[in-house]
């Protein structure tokens, strides 16, 4: 990693979560040189809203085993 890239990474890590998400989205789009479709953009909005709710504690989510049970997926924990 170059010194400039390391410096950029360090500065980016100081951004808020939402700012880093936005930056990552812009960088990803610049690499793949495509705009998100309306549906993809709406899914991204929902994902960001859910993530922020989990991070700020307004949504507690569910345990992983409950998630898998809800969908009838057999789940093994490798421990």
C-alpha positions as CSV (number, residue, x, y, z in Angstrom):
1,X,0.0,0.0,0.0
2,X,1.4,3.4,-0.9
3,X,1.8,6.1,1.7
4,X,-0.9,8.2,0.0
5,X,-3.3,5.3,0.0
6,X,-2.6,4.6,3.7
7,X,-3.1,8.3,4.5
8,X,-6.5,8.2,2.7
9,X,-7.5,5.1,4.5
10,X,-6.6,6.6,7.9
11,X,-8.6,9.8,7.1
12,X,-11.6,7.7,5.8
13,X,-11.6,5.7,9.0
14,X,-12.3,8.9,11.0
15,X,-15.5,9.5,9.1
16,X,-18.9,8.6,10.6
17,X,-20.4,5.2,9.6
18,X,-22.9,6.8,7.2
19,X,-20.1,8.9,5.6
20,X,-18.0,5.8,5.1
21,X,-20.9,4.0,3.6
22,X,-21.5,6.8,1.2
23,X,-17.8,7.0,0.3
24,X,-17.7,3.2,-0.2
25,X,-20.8,3.4,-2.5
26,X,-19.2,6.1,-4.6
27,X,-15.9,4.2,-4.8
28,X,-17.6,1.0,-5.8
29,X,-19.7,2.7,-8.5
30,X,-16.5,4.4,-9.8
31,X,-14.8,1.1,-10.1
32,X,-17.7,-0.6,-11.8
33,X,-18.7,2.5,-13.7
34,X,-22.4,2.0,-13.5
35,X,-25.3,3.7,-11.8
36,X,-27.6,1.8,-9.5
37,X,-31.0,1.0,-10.9
38,X,-34.0,2.4,-9.2
39,X,-34.7,-0.9,-7.5
40,X,-31.1,-1.3,-6.4
41,X,-31.1,2.2,-5.0
42,X,-34.3,1.5,-3.0
43,X,-32.8,-1.8,-1.6
44,X,-29.7,0.1,-0.6
45,X,-31.9,2.7,1.2
46,X,-33.7,0.0,3.1
47,X,-30.4,-1.8,4.0
48,X,-28.9,1.5,5.2
49,X,-32.0,2.3,7.2
50,X,-32.0,-1.2,8.8
51,X,-28.2,-1.0,9.5
52,X,-28.6,2.4,11.1
53,X,-31.5,1.2,13.3
54,X,-29.4,-1.7,14.5
55,X,-26.4,0.6,15.2
56,X,-28.4,3.2,17.1
57,X,-30.3,0.6,19.1
58,X,-33.7,1.5,17.9
59,X,-34.0,-2.0,16.4
60,X,-32.5,-4.9,18.4
61,X,-32.7,-7.4,15.6
62,X,-33.0,-11.1,16.3
63,X,-30.6,-13.9,17.3
64,X,-29.1,-15.8,14.5
65,X,-30.8,-19.1,15.5
66,X,-34.2,-17.4,15.5
67,X,-33.5,-16.0,12.0
68,X,-32.7,-19.5,10.7
69,X,-35.7,-21.0,12.5
70,X,-38.1,-18.5,11.0
71,X,-37.1,-19.6,7.5
72,X,-36.9,-23.3,8.3
73,X,-33.2,-23.3,7.6
74,X,-31.1,-26.0,9.3
75,X,-28.3,-24.2,11.1
76,X,-25.1,-25.6,12.5
77,X,-22.7,-23.5,14.5
78,X,-19.1,-24.7,13.9
79,X,-17.7,-24.4,17.4
